[in-house]
């Protein structure tokens, strides 16, 4: 399979996230790209973590699927 370039993805494109969240192997999530270049900040016990250049999809994000951060 030829992999795409996330930098050339457009809103409305179908995207696939493949990963192993929480130690699960071979998980796949599909969805439609609804935004790109998102930024989020998460406060935790170690301070604030900042994430940039994220892709947002309409895929359900649940513990155990790959839909976390694409």
Residue pairs with C-beta under 8 A, 6 or more apart in sequence:
4 15
6 36
6 55
6 70
9 15
9 33
9 36
9 55
10 33
11 33
11 34
11 35
11 36
12 32
12 33
13 32
13 33
14 30
14 31
14 32
14 33
15 30
15 31
15 32
15 33
15 55
15 57
15 70
16 28
16 29
16 30
17 28
17 29
17 30
17 31
17 57
17 59
17 66
17 67
17 68
17 70
18 26
18 27
18 28
18 66
19 27
19 66
19 68
20 26
20 27
20 66
21 27
21 63
21 64
21 65
21 66
21 68
22 63
22 64
24 64
27 64
27 65
27 66
28 66
29 57
29 59
29 60
29 65
29 66
29 67
30 59
31 57
31 58
31 59
31 67
32 57
32 58
33 55
33 56
33 57
34 56
34 57
34 58
35 55
35 56
36 54
36 55
36 56
37 52
37 53
37 54
38 54
38 55
38 56
39 50
39 51
39 52
39 53
39 54
40 50
40 51
40 54
41 48
41 49
41 50
41 51
42 48
42 49
42 51
51 69
54 69
54 70
55 70
57 67
57 70
59 65
59 67
60 67
61 67
61 68
